[in-house]
Amino acid sequence: MDYLEEVWERLLAQGERMPRAVNLITGPSRTADVEQTMQLGAHGPRRVHLLLIG
């Protein structure tokens, strides 16, 4: 997939009802707002572990 919007097309193409909630986690949180120093995990996870189950 090239674009985040393609996720919705894939979910709808499965032919099942959409769940009440879908969480899209695109990667670790980061910010450089404070003194222009990069901080990981400032507003969310510091790391992301991805499990693909088919």
N, CA, C and O atoms as a Tripos MOL2 file, in Angstrom:
@<TRIPOS>MOLECULE
protein
  216   215    54     0     0
PROTEIN
NO_CHARGES

@<TRIPOS>ATOM
      1 N           0.8320   -1.1750    0.0000 N.3       1 MET1
      2 CA          0.0000    0.0000    0.0000 C.3       1 MET1
      3 C           0.8790    1.2410    0.0000 C.2       1 MET1
      4 O           1.8920    1.3030    0.6970 O.2       1 MET1
      5 N           0.4850    2.2060   -0.7760 N.am      2 ASP2
      6 CA          1.2310    3.4540   -0.8220 C.3       2 ASP2
      7 C           0.6270    4.5320    0.0660 C.2       2 ASP2
      8 O           1.3290    5.4420    0.5080 O.2       2 ASP2
      9 N          -0.6750    4.4320    0.3300 N.am      3 TYR3
     10 CA         -1.3530    5.4790    1.0770 C.3       3 TYR3
     11 C          -2.2080    4.8820    2.1950 C.2       3 TYR3
     12 O          -2.7540    3.7870    2.0580 O.2       3 TYR3
     13 N          -2.3120    5.6100    3.2860 N.am      4 LEU4
     14 CA         -3.0890    5.1630    4.4330 C.3       4 LEU4
     15 C          -4.5560    4.9470    4.0730 C.2       4 LEU4
     16 O          -5.2110    4.0720    4.6380 O.2       4 LEU4
     17 N          -5.0710    5.7360    3.1400 N.am      5 GLU5
     18 CA         -6.4710    5.6170    2.7470 C.3       5 GLU5
     19 C          -6.7960    4.2600    2.1260 C.2       5 GLU5
     20 O          -7.9520    3.8370    2.1400 O.2       5 GLU5
     21 N          -5.7980    3.5780    1.5860 N.am      6 GLU6
     22 CA         -6.0040    2.2680    0.9590 C.3       6 GLU6
     23 C          -6.3930    1.2020    1.9810 C.2       6 GLU6
     24 O          -6.9440    0.1640    1.6150 O.2       6 GLU6
     25 N          -6.1090    1.4500    3.2510 N.am      7 VAL7
     26 CA         -6.4830    0.5030    4.3020 C.3       7 VAL7
     27 C          -7.9990    0.2950    4.2920 C.2       7 VAL7
     28 O          -8.4700   -0.8370    4.4020 O.2       7 VAL7
     29 N          -8.7650    1.3840    4.1620 N.am      8 TRP8
     30 CA        -10.2350    1.2880    4.1740 C.3       8 TRP8
     31 C         -10.7320    0.4540    3.0040 C.2       8 TRP8
     32 O         -11.6500   -0.3500    3.1650 O.2       8 TRP8
     33 N         -10.1390    0.6310    1.8310 N.am      9 GLU9
     34 CA        -10.5400   -0.1650    0.6670 C.3       9 GLU9
     35 C         -10.3060   -1.6490    0.9240 C.2       9 GLU9
     36 O         -11.1470   -2.4800    0.5800 O.2       9 GLU9
     37 N          -9.1700   -1.9850    1.5240 N.am     10 ARG10
     38 CA         -8.8720   -3.3960    1.8200 C.3      10 ARG10
     39 C          -9.8350   -3.9750    2.8410 C.2      10 ARG10
     40 O         -10.3010   -5.1040    2.6910 O.2      10 ARG10
     41 N         -10.1350   -3.2060    3.8770 N.am     11 LEU11
     42 CA        -11.0670   -3.6930    4.8990 C.3      11 LEU11
     43 C         -12.4580   -3.9110    4.3110 C.2      11 LEU11
     44 O         -13.1020   -4.9200    4.6000 O.2      11 LEU11
     45 N         -12.9200   -2.9880    3.5000 N.am     12 LEU12
     46 CA        -14.2490   -3.1190    2.8950 C.3      12 LEU12
     47 C         -14.2970   -4.2490    1.8730 C.2      12 LEU12
     48 O         -15.3380   -4.8830    1.7050 O.2      12 LEU12
     49 N         -13.1890   -4.5090    1.1910 N.am     13 ALA13
     50 CA        -13.1450   -5.5530    0.1680 C.3      13 ALA13
     51 C         -13.2500   -6.9530    0.7630 C.2      13 ALA13
     52 O         -13.5380   -7.9050    0.0370 O.2      13 ALA13
     53 N         -13.0230   -7.1000    2.0650 N.am     14 GLN14
     54 CA        -13.1090   -8.4150    2.6970 C.3      14 GLN14
     55 C         -14.5520   -8.9130    2.7500 C.2      14 GLN14
     56 O         -14.7920  -10.1010    2.9660 O.2      14 GLN14
     57 N         -15.5050   -8.0140    2.5550 N.am     15 GLY15
     58 CA        -16.9010   -8.4290    2.5120 C.3      15 GLY15
     59 C         -17.5510   -8.6260    3.8620 C.2      15 GLY15
     60 O         -18.7180   -9.0100    3.9300 O.2      15 GLY15
     61 N         -16.8300   -8.3760    4.9320 N.am     16 GLU16
     62 CA        -17.3860   -8.5170    6.2760 C.3      16 GLU16
     63 C         -17.7870   -7.1380    6.7940 C.2      16 GLU16
     64 O         -17.3600   -6.1090    6.2710 O.2      16 GLU16
     65 N         -18.6130   -7.1460    7.8320 N.am     17 ARG17
     66 CA        -18.9650   -5.8750    8.4590 C.3      17 ARG17
     67 C         -17.7370   -5.2550    9.0930 C.2      17 ARG17
     68 O         -16.8770   -5.9530    9.6310 O.2      17 ARG17
     69 N         -17.6660   -3.9450    9.0240 N.am     18 MET18
     70 CA        -16.5550   -3.2360    9.6580 C.3      18 MET18
     71 C         -16.7380   -3.3050   11.1770 C.2      18 MET18
     72 O         -17.8660   -3.2510   11.6670 O.2      18 MET18
     73 N         -15.6540   -3.4230   11.9110 N.am     19 PRO19
     74 CA        -15.7610   -3.4050   13.3670 C.3      19 PRO19
     75 C         -16.1600   -2.0110   13.8540 C.2      19 PRO19
     76 O         -16.0660   -1.0340   13.1120 O.2      19 PRO19
     77 N         -16.6030   -1.9340   15.1020 N.am     20 ARG20
     78 CA        -16.9940   -0.6430   15.6710 C.3      20 ARG20
     79 C         -15.8140    0.3080   15.7960 C.2      20 ARG20
     80 O         -15.9840    1.5250   15.7260 O.2      20 ARG20
     81 N         -14.6350   -0.2350   15.9780 N.am     21 ALA21
     82 CA        -13.4420    0.6000   16.1070 C.3      21 ALA21
     83 C         -12.2960   -0.0320   15.3320 C.2      21 ALA21
     84 O         -12.1030   -1.2480   15.3590 O.2      21 ALA21
     85 N         -11.5530    0.7990   14.6520 N.am     22 VAL22
     86 CA        -10.3470    0.3660   13.9460 C.3      22 VAL22
     87 C          -9.2260    1.2960   14.3880 C.2      22 VAL22
     88 O          -9.3350    2.5130   14.2410 O.2      22 VAL22
     89 N          -8.1630    0.7400   14.9220 N.am     23 ASN23
     90 CA         -7.0190    1.5320   15.3600 C.3      23 ASN23
     91 C          -5.8920    1.3900   14.3540 C.2      23 ASN23
     92 O          -5.4450    0.2800   14.0660 O.2      23 ASN23
     93 N          -5.4410    2.4940   13.8300 N.am     24 LEU24
     94 CA         -4.3130    2.5020   12.9090 C.3      24 LEU24
     95 C          -3.1220    3.1170   13.6300 C.2      24 LEU24
     96 O          -3.1290    4.3040   13.9550 O.2      24 LEU24
     97 N          -2.1120    2.3140   13.8750 N.am     25 ILE25
     98 CA         -0.9170    2.7860   14.5610 C.3      25 ILE25
     99 C           0.1850    2.8440   13.5180 C.2      25 ILE25
    100 O           0.6020    1.8190   12.9790 O.2      25 ILE25
    101 N           0.6460    4.0400   13.2440 N.am     26 THR26
    102 CA          1.5880    4.2240   12.1430 C.3      26 THR26
    103 C           3.0410    4.2080   12.5680 C.2      26 THR26
    104 O           3.9280    4.1610   11.7160 O.2      26 THR26
    105 N           3.3050    4.2450   13.8510 N.am     27 GLY27
    106 CA          4.6840    4.1900   14.3150 C.3      27 GLY27
    107 C           4.8400    4.8660   15.6530 C.2      27 GLY27
    108 O           3.8740    5.3900   16.2080 O.2      27 GLY27
    109 N           6.0460    4.8580   16.1740 N.am     28 PRO28
    110 CA          6.2800    5.4540   17.4790 C.3      28 PRO28
    111 C           6.0060    6.9540   17.4780 C.2      28 PRO28
    112 O           6.1800    7.6420   16.4720 O.2      28 PRO28
    113 N           5.5740    7.4330   18.6310 N.am     29 SER29
    114 CA          5.3620    8.8630   18.8130 C.3      29 SER29
    115 C           6.7140    9.5590   18.8880 C.2      29 SER29
    116 O           7.6710    9.0210   19.4460 O.2      29 SER29
    117 N           6.7840   10.7510   18.3260 N.am     30 ARG30
    118 CA          8.0170   11.5290   18.4080 C.3      30 ARG30
    119 C           7.7020   13.0080   18.3160 C.2      30 ARG30
    120 O           6.7020   13.4040   17.7170 O.2      30 ARG30
    121 N           8.5500   13.8140   18.9040 N.am     31 THR31
    122 CA          8.4000   15.2580   18.8410 C.3      31 THR31
    123 C           9.7690   15.9010   18.9880 C.2      31 THR31
    124 O          10.6750   15.3300   19.5950 O.2      31 THR31
    125 N           9.9090   17.0850   18.4310 N.am     32 ALA32
    126 CA         11.1230   17.8810   18.6060 C.3      32 ALA32
    127 C          10.7300   19.2910   19.0390 C.2      32 ALA32
    128 O          11.4300   20.2620   18.7520 O.2      32 ALA32
    129 N           9.5880   19.3860   19.7400 N.am     33 ASP33
    130 CA          9.0830   20.6980   20.1620 C.3      33 ASP33
    131 C           9.9540   21.3530   21.2210 C.2      33 ASP33
    132 O          10.1460   22.5690   21.1990 O.2      33 ASP33
    133 N          10.4830   20.5600   22.1490 N.am     34 VAL34
    134 CA         11.2320   21.1050   23.2740 C.3      34 VAL34
    135 C          12.6990   21.2320   22.8910 C.2      34 VAL34
    136 O          13.3860   20.2300   22.6920 O.2      34 VAL34
    137 N          13.1670   22.4520   22.7910 N.am     35 GLU35
    138 CA         14.5790   22.7440   22.4990 C.3      35 GLU35
    139 C          15.0710   22.0460   21.2320 C.2      35 GLU35
    140 O          16.2680   21.8010   21.0860 O.2      35 GLU35
    141 N          14.1630   21.7280   20.3210 N.am     36 GLN36
    142 CA         14.5130   21.0910   19.0440 C.3      36 GLN36
    143 C          15.3030   19.7960   19.2240 C.2      36 GLN36
    144 O          16.1340   19.4480   18.3850 O.2      36 GLN36
    145 N          15.0420   19.0850   20.3200 N.am     37 THR37
    146 CA         15.6780   17.7930   20.5890 C.3      37 THR37
    147 C          14.6490   16.6990   20.3530 C.2      37 THR37
    148 O          13.5600   16.7390   20.9250 O.2      37 THR37
    149 N          14.9780   15.7280   19.5210 N.am     38 MET38
    150 CA         14.0490   14.6490   19.1970 C.3      38 MET38
    151 C          13.7910   13.7820   20.4250 C.2      38 MET38
    152 O          14.7270   13.2790   21.0480 O.2      38 MET38
    153 N          12.5190   13.6110   20.7660 N.am     39 GLN39
    154 CA         12.1070   12.7650   21.8880 C.3      39 GLN39
    155 C          11.1690   11.6880   21.3620 C.2      39 GLN39
    156 O          10.1520   12.0070   20.7450 O.2      39 GLN39
    157 N          11.4910   10.4280   21.5920 N.am     40 LEU40
    158 CA         10.6140    9.3320   21.1980 C.3      40 LEU40
    159 C           9.6990    8.9820   22.3530 C.2      40 LEU40
    160 O          10.1230    8.9980   23.5080 O.2      40 LEU40
    161 N           8.4450    8.6640   22.0560 N.am     41 GLY41
    162 CA          7.4990    8.2460   23.0730 C.3      41 GLY41
    163 C           6.9000    9.3870   23.8760 C.2      41 GLY41
    164 O           6.3810    9.1600   24.9690 O.2      41 GLY41
    165 N           6.9580   10.6080   23.3620 N.am     42 ALA42
    166 CA          6.4590   11.7580   24.1130 C.3      42 ALA42
    167 C           4.9430   11.7330   24.2670 C.2      42 ALA42
    168 O           4.4310   12.1150   25.3190 O.2      42 ALA42
    169 N           4.2200   11.2970   23.2550 N.am     43 HIS43
    170 CA          2.7550   11.3200   23.2760 C.3      43 HIS43
    171 C           2.1540    9.9470   22.9960 C.2      43 HIS43
    172 O           0.9960    9.8480   22.5890 O.2      43 HIS43
    173 N           2.9060    8.9240   23.2040 N.am     44 GLY44
    174 CA          2.4010    7.5830   22.9150 C.3      44 GLY44
    175 C           3.5090    6.5750   23.0540 C.2      44 GLY44
    176 O           4.4340    6.7690   23.8420 O.2      44 GLY44
    177 N           3.4280    5.4890   22.2910 N.am     45 PRO45
    178 CA          4.4170    4.4230   22.4540 C.3      45 PRO45
    179 C           5.8160    4.8370   21.9990 C.2      45 PRO45
    180 O           5.9830    5.6070   21.0530 O.2      45 PRO45
    181 N           6.7900    4.3120   22.6870 N.am     46 ARG46
    182 CA          8.1770    4.5270   22.2800 C.3      46 ARG46
    183 C           8.5670    3.5300   21.1940 C.2      46 ARG46
    184 O           9.3800    3.8280   20.3180 O.2      46 ARG46
    185 N           7.9710    2.3400   21.2690 N.am     47 ARG47
    186 CA          8.2280    1.3030   20.2780 C.3      47 ARG47
    187 C           6.9070    0.7310   19.7780 C.2      47 ARG47
    188 O           5.8860    0.8120   20.4600 O.2      47 ARG47
    189 N           6.9370    0.1550   18.5880 N.am     48 VAL48
    190 CA          5.7520   -0.4950   18.0360 C.3      48 VAL48
    191 C           6.1620   -1.9010   17.6110 C.2      48 VAL48
    192 O           7.1410   -2.0770   16.8860 O.2      48 VAL48
    193 N           5.4170   -2.8890   18.0610 N.am     49 HIS49
    194 CA          5.6370   -4.2790   17.6450 C.3      49 HIS49
    195 C           4.4520   -4.6690   16.7580 C.2      49 HIS49
    196 O           3.3000   -4.4760   17.1460 O.2      49 HIS49
    197 N           4.7190   -5.2020   15.6030 N.am     50 LEU50
    198 CA          3.6800   -5.5490   14.6470 C.3      50 LEU50
    199 C           3.5890   -7.0600   14.5120 C.2      50 LEU50
    200 O           4.5820   -7.7230   14.2150 O.2      50 LEU50
    201 N           2.4020   -7.5990   14.7310 N.am     51 LEU51
    202 CA          2.1370   -9.0240   14.5520 C.3      51 LEU51
    203 C           1.1380   -9.1740   13.4110 C.2      51 LEU51
    204 O           0.0310   -8.6410   13.4850 O.2      51 LEU51
    205 N           1.5110   -9.8830   12.3700 N.am     52 LEU52
    206 CA          0.6180  -10.1510   11.2490 C.3      52 LEU52
    207 C           0.1890  -11.6000   11.3360 C.2      52 LEU52
    208 O           1.0160  -12.5110   11.2950 O.2      52 LEU52
    209 N          -1.1100  -11.8040   11.4570 N.am     53 ILE53
    210 CA         -1.6500  -13.1540   11.5650 C.3      53 ILE53
    211 C          -2.5870  -13.3660   10.3940 C.2      53 ILE53
    212 O          -3.5500  -12.6190   10.2180 O.2      53 ILE53
    213 N          -2.3070  -14.3780    9.5990 N.am     54 GLY54
    214 CA         -3.1130  -14.5920    8.4070 C.3      54 GLY54
    215 C          -3.9040  -15.8570    8.4470 C.2      54 GLY54
    216 O          -4.6300  -16.1610    7.5010 O.2      54 GLY54
@<TRIPOS>BOND
     1     1     2 1
     2     2     3 1
     3     3     4 2
     4     3     5 am
     5     5     6 1
     6     6     7 1
     7     7     8 2
     8     7     9 am
     9     9    10 1
    10    10    11 1
    11    11    12 2
    12    11    13 am
    13    13    14 1
    14    14    15 1
    15    15    16 2
    16    15    17 am
    17    17    18 1
    18    18    19 1
    19    19    20 2
    20    19    21 am
    21    21    22 1
    22    22    23 1
    23    23    24 2
    24    23    25 am
    25    25    26 1
    26    26    27 1
    27    27    28 2
    28    27    29 am
    29    29    30 1
    30    30    31 1
    31    31    32 2
    32    31    33 am
    33    33    34 1
    34    34    35 1
    35    35    36 2
    36    35    37 am
    37    37    38 1
    38    38    39 1
    39    39    40 2
    40    39    41 am
    41    41    42 1
    42    42    43 1
    43    43    44 2
    44    43    45 am
    45    45    46 1
    46    46    47 1
    47    47    48 2
    48    47    49 am
    49    49    50 1
    50    50    51 1
    51    51    52 2
    52    51    53 am
    53    53    54 1
    54    54    55 1
    55    55    56 2
    56    55    57 am
    57    57    58 1
    58    58    59 1
    59    59    60 2
    60    59    61 am
    61    61    62 1
    62    62    63 1
    63    63    64 2
    64    63    65 am
    65    65    66 1
    66    66    67 1
    67    67    68 2
    68    67    69 am
    69    69    70 1
    70    70    71 1
    71    71    72 2
    72    71    73 am
    73    73    74 1
    74    74    75 1
    75    75    76 2
    76    75    77 am
    77    77    78 1
    78    78    79 1
    79    79    80 2
    80    79    81 am
    81    81    82 1
    82    82    83 1
    83    83    84 2
    84    83    85 am
    85    85    86 1
    86    86    87 1
    87    87    88 2
    88    87    89 am
    89    89    90 1
    90    90    91 1
    91    91    92 2
    92    91    93 am
    93    93    94 1
    94    94    95 1
    95    95    96 2
    96    95    97 am
    97    97    98 1
    98    98    99 1
    99    99   100 2
   100    99   101 am
   101   101   102 1
   102   102   103 1
   103   103   104 2
   104   103   105 am
   105   105   106 1
   106   106   107 1
   107   107   108 2
   108   107   109 am
   109   109   110 1
   110   110   111 1
   111   111   112 2
   112   111   113 am
   113   113   114 1
   114   114   115 1
   115   115   116 2
   116   115   117 am
   117   117   118 1
   118   118   119 1
   119   119   120 2
   120   119   121 am
   121   121   122 1
   122   122   123 1
   123   123   124 2
   124   123   125 am
   125   125   126 1
   126   126   127 1
   127   127   128 2
   128   127   129 am
   129   129   130 1
   130   130   131 1
   131   131   132 2
   132   131   133 am
   133   133   134 1
   134   134   135 1
   135   135   136 2
   136   135   137 am
   137   137   138 1
   138   138   139 1
   139   139   140 2
   140   139   141 am
   141   141   142 1
   142   142   143 1
   143   143   144 2
   144   143   145 am
   145   145   146 1
   146   146   147 1
   147   147   148 2
   148   147   149 am
   149   149   150 1
   150   150   151 1
   151   151   152 2
   152   151   153 am
   153   153   154 1
   154   154   155 1
   155   155   156 2
   156   155   157 am
   157   157   158 1
   158   158   159 1
   159   159   160 2
   160   159   161 am
   161   161   162 1
   162   162   163 1
   163   163   164 2
   164   163   165 am
   165   165   166 1
   166   166   167 1
   167   167   168 2
   168   167   169 am
   169   169   170 1
   170   170   171 1
   171   171   172 2
   172   171   173 am
   173   173   174 1
   174   174   175 1
   175   175   176 2
   176   175   177 am
   177   177   178 1
   178   178   179 1
   179   179   180 2
   180   179   181 am
   181   181   182 1
   182   182   183 1
   183   183   184 2
   184   183   185 am
   185   185   186 1
   186   186   187 1
   187   187   188 2
   188   187   189 am
   189   189   190 1
   190   190   191 1
   191   191   192 2
   192   191   193 am
   193   193   194 1
   194   194   195 1
   195   195   196 2
   196   195   197 am
   197   197   198 1
   198   198   199 1
   199   199   200 2
   200   199   201 am
   201   201   202 1
   202   202   203 1
   203   203   204 2
   204   203   205 am
   205   205   206 1
   206   206   207 1
   207   207   208 2
   208   207   209 am
   209   209   210 1
   210   210   211 1
   211   211   212 2
   212   211   213 am
   213   213   214 1
   214   214   215 1
   215   215   216 2
@<TRIPOS>SUBSTRUCTURE
     1 MET1         2 RESIDUE 1 A MET
     2 ASP2         6 RESIDUE 1 A ASP
     3 TYR3        10 RESIDUE 1 A TYR
     4 LEU4        14 RESIDUE 1 A LEU
     5 GLU5        18 RESIDUE 1 A GLU
     6 GLU6        22 RESIDUE 1 A GLU
     7 VAL7        26 RESIDUE 1 A VAL
     8 TRP8        30 RESIDUE 1 A TRP
     9 GLU9        34 RESIDUE 1 A GLU
    10 ARG10       38 RESIDUE 1 A ARG
    11 LEU11       42 RESIDUE 1 A LEU
    12 LEU12       46 RESIDUE 1 A LEU
    13 ALA13       50 RESIDUE 1 A ALA
    14 GLN14       54 RESIDUE 1 A GLN
    15 GLY15       58 RESIDUE 1 A GLY
    16 GLU16       62 RESIDUE 1 A GLU
    17 ARG17       66 RESIDUE 1 A ARG
    18 MET18       70 RESIDUE 1 A MET
    19 PRO19       74 RESIDUE 1 A PRO
    20 ARG20       78 RESIDUE 1 A ARG
    21 ALA21       82 RESIDUE 1 A ALA
    22 VAL22       86 RESIDUE 1 A VAL
    23 ASN23       90 RESIDUE 1 A ASN
    24 LEU24       94 RESIDUE 1 A LEU
    25 ILE25       98 RESIDUE 1 A ILE
    26 THR26      102 RESIDUE 1 A THR
    27 GLY27      106 RESIDUE 1 A GLY
    28 PRO28      110 RESIDUE 1 A PRO
    29 SER29      114 RESIDUE 1 A SER
    30 ARG30      118 RESIDUE 1 A ARG
    31 THR31      122 RESIDUE 1 A THR
    32 ALA32      126 RESIDUE 1 A ALA
    33 ASP33      130 RESIDUE 1 A ASP
    34 VAL34      134 RESIDUE 1 A VAL
    35 GLU35      138 RESIDUE 1 A GLU
    36 GLN36      142 RESIDUE 1 A GLN
    37 THR37      146 RESIDUE 1 A THR
    38 MET38      150 RESIDUE 1 A MET
    39 GLN39      154 RESIDUE 1 A GLN
    40 LEU40      158 RESIDUE 1 A LEU
    41 GLY41      162 RESIDUE 1 A GLY
    42 ALA42      166 RESIDUE 1 A ALA
    43 HIS43      170 RESIDUE 1 A HIS
    44 GLY44      174 RESIDUE 1 A GLY
    45 PRO45      178 RESIDUE 1 A PRO
    46 ARG46      182 RESIDUE 1 A ARG
    47 ARG47      186 RESIDUE 1 A ARG
    48 VAL48      190 RESIDUE 1 A VAL
    49 HIS49      194 RESIDUE 1 A HIS
    50 LEU50      198 RESIDUE 1 A LEU
    51 LEU51      202 RESIDUE 1 A LEU
    52 LEU52      206 RESIDUE 1 A LEU
    53 ILE53      210 RESIDUE 1 A ILE
    54 GLY54      214 RESIDUE 1 A GLY
